[in-house]
Amino acid sequence: MTHHTSHVVLLPQGASWEWYEALKDYVQRFRPTLTQSADDAVSFRGQSHTVTVINPSAWNRPGVPRQSGQEDDIIAWLRNPQNTGGAKFDIDPVPASDPAILKRLLAERVLSSGRFGMGQKIPSAAGQPAQPSGPVTTSPQPPAKPEEQKLTLVWPTDFKVYTQKFGERPEYYGKFGLPGHEGVDVRAPTGSNVYACADGIVTLAGWRSPNHPYGYSVRIQHKRSDGMYETIYAHLTDGSAKVKQGDAVTAGQLIALADNTGNSSAAHLHLSLKKIGAKNGGYGELVDPEPFFTNAPK
C-alpha cells in the first residue's frame, strides 16, 4: 500500500459549517488538511500527494467565487501544470452534492479503513506521460449500491452520548417479556434533530397506534447484502416528521425532532434495529445497533 505523506481535502468555496461537520469523523480517522483554496491544495508537497475534491461540480455553479483565471472545471484546473507548478499528485473526487451524502460516503471509508474508498484516483498531468491534445474526461467509479453492502449506521443525533444500551436493566424490561432493553437510548433534548442512520425507505412516519409505547416514531427499511433491516426512531415530537411513508432517505438526513411521546419519562431518542427474519432469543428480530455504528461514542 502506498504511504500518503501529504493529503489535502479541497472543499467547495464558501462551504458552510455543515460540510465540516460531515467531515469530522473522516478527519479524526485520517488527519488530512482542509482547505477551500485550490492554490493551497496543490502547494503542499510530499510523497504520493493526494487532493480529495469534495463536490467537484460545485465549482461550476454561476456565482460561486473562484480564484483569478481559474477554469470552471476544477478537475481540469488541477490537471493543468501551469496552475500547479508542475506538482505531481493524485486527484480523489468525491461527488457529494450535499453534506448528508458526503457524511454517508465518508462513513463507508472510515468503516473500511480506506482513506480513498473504492473510487478511481486521477493522476495530475505532471504525474503521467504526455497525453494527446484535446479535452480529458474522467468518470470516478461510483460507490457500491447500499443493497450490495453490509449495513452500517451513522449516529442519529447531535449528542454523542448513550443514556441506555442494548440489554441493560433486565429486571425492568422483564415485565414486558424482554431479556433487557431492546434498543439503545441516545441523548436528544426536546426539539433537537434526529437523523436517518442509513439509506433506506420510510415505512412509517407518525403514530403506529394511539397507545403504542414508542409514541410518535419513524421507521426506515434498509435492504442490504445480507438481508433486510429496519431502524425505528421512537419518542419523537408529535407531527415533527420531515419525511413520509415511501420516501427514500439518505444516511444523515434530518427525519424528525426528538421528544418524549409514548412510554417515556424524559426527552431522548430510542433507536431500535431489526434484522428481518432474525431469531435473537427473547428479542426476536431485534438486534443490538451498537456494532453497526461507524461513529459511535467510545
C-alpha positions as CSV (number, residue, x, y, z in Angstrom):
1,M,0.0,0.0,0.0
2,T,1.3,3.4,-0.9
3,H,2.1,5.6,2.1
4,H,0.4,9.0,1.6
5,T,2.5,11.6,3.4
6,S,0.5,14.5,2.1
7,H,-3.3,14.6,1.8
8,V,-5.4,17.7,1.4
9,V,-9.2,17.8,1.3
10,L,-10.5,20.6,-1.1
11,L,-13.9,21.8,0.0
12,P,-16.3,23.8,-2.2
13,Q,-15.6,27.5,-1.9
14,G,-17.9,29.1,0.6
15,A,-18.6,25.7,2.2
16,S,-20.8,26.1,5.4
17,W,-20.3,24.5,8.7
18,E,-22.5,21.5,7.7
19,W,-19.8,20.4,5.3
20,Y,-17.1,20.5,8.0
21,E,-19.4,18.6,10.4
22,A,-19.9,15.9,7.8
23,L,-16.1,15.6,7.5
24,K,-15.4,15.4,11.3
25,D,-15.1,11.6,11.7
26,Y,-13.1,11.2,8.5
27,V,-10.7,13.9,9.6
28,Q,-10.3,12.3,13.1
29,R,-9.5,9.0,11.4
30,F,-7.1,10.0,8.6
31,R,-5.9,13.5,9.6
32,P,-6.0,15.3,6.2
33,T,-5.5,19.1,5.8
34,L,-8.7,21.0,4.9
35,T,-8.8,24.0,2.6
36,Q,-11.2,25.8,0.3
37,S,-8.4,27.2,-1.9
38,A,-7.3,25.2,-4.9
39,D,-4.0,27.1,-4.9
40,D,-3.3,25.9,-1.3
41,A,-4.4,22.3,-2.1
42,V,-1.6,22.0,-4.7
43,S,1.0,23.9,-2.7
44,F,1.7,21.0,-0.4
45,R,4.5,18.7,-1.2
46,G,5.0,15.1,-0.2
47,Q,5.5,11.6,-1.5
48,S,2.2,10.4,-3.1
49,H,0.4,13.7,-2.5
50,T,-3.3,13.4,-3.0
51,V,-6.0,16.1,-3.3
52,T,-9.5,14.9,-2.3
53,V,-12.0,17.2,-4.1
54,I,-15.4,17.4,-2.4
55,N,-18.3,18.0,-4.8
56,P,-16.4,19.0,-7.9
57,S,-19.5,20.2,-9.6
58,A,-19.9,23.0,-7.0
59,W,-17.0,24.9,-8.7
60,N,-19.1,25.0,-11.9
61,R,-22.1,26.9,-10.4
62,P,-22.6,30.5,-11.5
63,G,-21.9,33.0,-8.7
64,V,-19.5,30.7,-6.8
65,P,-16.3,32.7,-6.1
66,R,-13.2,31.3,-7.6
67,Q,-9.5,32.2,-7.9
68,S,-8.4,34.6,-10.6
69,G,-8.3,32.9,-14.0
70,Q,-9.5,29.6,-12.7
71,E,-11.4,27.3,-15.1
72,D,-15.0,26.3,-14.2
73,D,-13.9,22.7,-14.2
74,I,-11.9,22.2,-11.0
75,I,-10.6,18.8,-12.1
76,A,-9.3,20.3,-15.4
77,W,-7.7,23.2,-13.4
78,L,-5.9,20.7,-11.1
79,R,-4.7,18.8,-14.1
80,N,-3.1,21.8,-15.7
81,P,0.6,22.1,-14.8
82,Q,0.5,25.8,-15.4
83,N,-1.8,26.1,-12.4
84,T,0.0,23.6,-10.2
85,G,3.7,24.5,-10.9
86,G,4.3,21.0,-12.2
87,A,3.4,19.3,-8.9
88,K,2.8,15.6,-9.1
89,F,-0.3,14.4,-7.2
90,D,-3.4,12.3,-7.4
91,I,-7.0,13.6,-7.5
92,D,-9.6,11.8,-5.5
93,P,-13.1,13.2,-6.5
94,V,-16.0,12.7,-4.1
95,P,-19.2,13.5,-5.9
96,A,-21.3,14.5,-2.9
97,S,-23.9,17.2,-3.7
98,D,-24.8,17.9,-0.1
99,P,-23.3,17.3,3.4
100,A,-25.7,14.3,4.2
101,I,-24.4,12.4,1.1
102,L,-20.8,13.3,2.0
103,K,-21.3,12.0,5.5
104,R,-22.5,8.7,4.2
105,L,-19.7,8.3,1.6
106,L,-17.0,9.1,4.2
107,A,-18.6,6.9,6.8
108,E,-18.0,3.9,4.4
109,R,-14.4,4.9,4.1
110,V,-13.9,5.2,7.9
111,L,-15.6,1.8,8.4
112,S,-13.4,0.1,5.8
113,S,-10.2,2.0,6.9
114,G,-10.0,3.0,3.2
115,R,-8.8,6.6,3.1
116,F,-9.7,6.9,-0.6
117,G,-12.5,4.3,-0.7
118,M,-13.1,2.4,-3.9
119,G,-13.1,5.4,-6.2
120,Q,-10.7,5.8,-9.1
121,K,-8.0,8.4,-8.5
122,I,-6.9,10.6,-11.3
123,P,-3.2,11.4,-11.8
124,S,-2.3,15.1,-12.3
125,A,-1.0,15.9,-15.7
126,A,2.5,16.3,-14.3
127,G,2.3,12.8,-12.9
128,Q,1.7,10.9,-16.1
129,P,3.1,10.7,-19.6
130,A,2.1,13.4,-22.1
131,Q,-1.4,12.9,-23.5
132,P,-2.8,13.9,-26.9
133,S,-4.3,17.3,-27.1
134,G,-8.0,17.7,-26.6
135,P,-10.4,17.5,-23.7
136,V,-9.8,14.9,-21.0
137,T,-12.9,13.4,-19.3
138,T,-12.8,11.2,-16.2
139,S,-15.6,9.3,-14.6
140,P,-14.9,8.3,-10.9
141,Q,-16.1,4.9,-10.0
142,P,-19.4,5.2,-8.1
143,P,-19.7,3.7,-4.7
144,A,-21.4,0.3,-4.4
145,K,-25.1,0.5,-4.0
146,P,-26.4,0.1,-0.4
147,E,-28.1,-3.2,-1.3
148,E,-24.7,-4.6,-2.3
149,Q,-23.1,-3.7,1.0
150,K,-23.5,-4.8,4.6
151,L,-25.4,-2.4,6.9
152,T,-23.6,0.4,8.6
153,L,-25.2,3.1,10.8
154,V,-24.3,6.8,11.3
155,W,-25.0,8.5,14.7
156,P,-28.7,9.7,14.8
157,T,-28.4,12.9,16.9
158,D,-26.1,15.8,17.6
159,F,-25.3,14.4,21.0
160,K,-22.8,11.5,21.1
161,V,-24.0,10.1,24.4
162,Y,-25.7,6.8,25.2
163,T,-28.2,7.0,28.1
164,Q,-29.0,3.3,28.0
165,K,-27.5,0.5,26.0
166,F,-29.0,-2.7,24.5
167,G,-29.7,-5.4,27.0
168,E,-29.5,-3.3,30.1
169,R,-31.9,-3.3,33.1
170,P,-33.3,-6.8,32.6
171,E,-35.2,-6.5,35.9
172,Y,-37.3,-3.7,34.5
173,Y,-37.8,-5.0,30.9
174,G,-38.7,-8.5,32.1
175,K,-42.2,-7.3,32.9
176,F,-42.6,-6.6,29.2
177,G,-41.4,-10.1,28.3
178,L,-37.9,-8.9,27.2
179,P,-34.5,-10.1,28.4
180,G,-33.4,-6.4,28.7
181,H,-33.5,-3.1,26.9
182,E,-34.5,-3.8,23.2
183,G,-32.5,-0.9,21.6
184,V,-30.3,2.0,22.6
185,D,-31.3,5.3,24.2
186,V,-29.4,8.4,22.9
187,R,-29.3,11.8,24.4
188,A,-31.7,14.1,22.5
189,P,-33.3,17.1,24.1
190,T,-36.8,18.1,23.1
191,G,-36.8,19.7,19.7
192,S,-33.3,18.5,18.7
193,N,-32.6,16.9,15.4
194,V,-33.0,13.2,14.7
195,Y,-31.2,11.9,11.6
196,A,-31.6,8.7,9.5
197,C,-28.9,6.2,10.4
198,A,-28.6,4.7,6.9
199,D,-30.0,4.9,3.4
200,G,-33.5,3.4,3.1
201,I,-37.2,3.7,2.5
202,V,-39.6,5.2,5.1
203,T,-42.3,2.7,6.2
204,L,-43.9,4.8,8.9
205,A,-43.8,8.4,10.0
206,G,-46.3,9.0,12.8
207,W,-48.3,7.0,15.3
208,R,-48.4,3.2,14.8
209,S,-51.3,3.2,17.3
210,P,-52.6,5.7,19.8
211,N,-51.1,4.0,22.8
212,H,-48.0,2.4,21.3
213,P,-45.1,2.6,23.7
214,Y,-42.8,4.1,21.0
215,G,-45.1,7.1,20.6
216,Y,-44.7,9.2,17.5
217,S,-42.0,7.4,15.5
218,V,-40.3,6.9,12.2
219,R,-39.4,3.5,10.7
220,I,-37.0,3.0,7.8
221,Q,-36.2,-0.2,6.0
222,H,-32.7,-0.9,4.7
223,K,-32.1,-3.6,2.0
224,R,-28.5,-4.9,2.4
225,S,-26.4,-7.7,1.0
226,D,-27.3,-10.0,3.9
227,G,-31.0,-9.2,4.1
228,M,-33.5,-6.6,5.2
229,Y,-33.1,-4.4,8.3
230,E,-35.3,-1.8,9.9
231,T,-34.4,1.2,12.1
232,I,-37.0,2.6,14.5
233,Y,-36.7,6.1,15.9
234,A,-39.1,6.5,18.9
235,H,-40.5,9.1,21.3
236,L,-40.4,11.9,18.7
237,T,-42.2,15.2,18.7
238,D,-45.8,14.8,17.6
239,G,-46.1,15.9,14.0
240,S,-42.4,16.7,13.5
241,A,-41.6,14.1,10.8
242,K,-39.7,15.7,7.8
243,V,-40.4,12.5,5.7
244,K,-43.4,10.4,4.8
245,Q,-44.1,6.8,4.1
246,G,-42.5,5.7,0.8
247,D,-39.8,8.4,0.9
248,A,-36.2,7.4,0.0
249,V,-33.8,8.8,2.6
250,T,-30.0,9.0,2.9
251,A,-27.8,8.5,5.9
252,G,-27.5,11.7,7.9
253,Q,-30.8,13.2,6.5
254,L,-32.9,15.0,9.0
255,I,-36.1,13.0,9.6
256,A,-37.8,14.4,12.7
257,L,-37.3,16.1,16.1
258,A,-36.8,14.5,19.5
259,D,-39.3,14.5,22.4
260,N,-40.7,12.0,25.0
261,T,-44.0,10.8,23.4
262,G,-45.2,7.3,24.2
263,N,-43.7,5.3,27.1
264,S,-41.0,7.8,28.1
265,S,-40.5,9.9,31.1
266,A,-37.9,12.3,29.7
267,A,-36.8,13.5,26.2
268,H,-34.4,11.2,24.4
269,L,-34.2,9.1,21.2
270,H,-34.9,5.4,21.5
271,L,-33.4,3.6,18.5
272,S,-34.2,0.0,17.8
273,L,-32.7,-2.1,15.0
274,K,-34.5,-5.1,13.5
275,K,-32.9,-7.8,11.2
276,I,-36.0,-9.1,9.4
277,G,-36.2,-12.8,9.9
278,A,-33.6,-13.0,12.7
279,K,-34.2,-15.1,15.8
280,N,-32.4,-13.4,18.6
281,G,-33.6,-15.3,21.6
282,G,-36.2,-13.3,23.6
283,Y,-35.6,-10.2,21.4
284,G,-37.0,-11.8,18.3
285,E,-35.9,-9.8,15.3
286,L,-34.4,-7.0,17.5
287,V,-30.6,-6.8,17.5
288,D,-28.0,-4.5,19.2
289,P,-27.4,-1.4,16.9
290,E,-24.1,-0.5,18.6
291,P,-21.8,-2.8,16.5
292,F,-23.2,-1.3,13.3
293,F,-22.2,2.3,14.1
294,T,-19.3,3.9,12.2
295,N,-19.0,6.9,14.5
296,A,-20.5,6.0,17.9
297,P,-19.0,7.4,21.2
298,K,-16.2,5.3,22.7
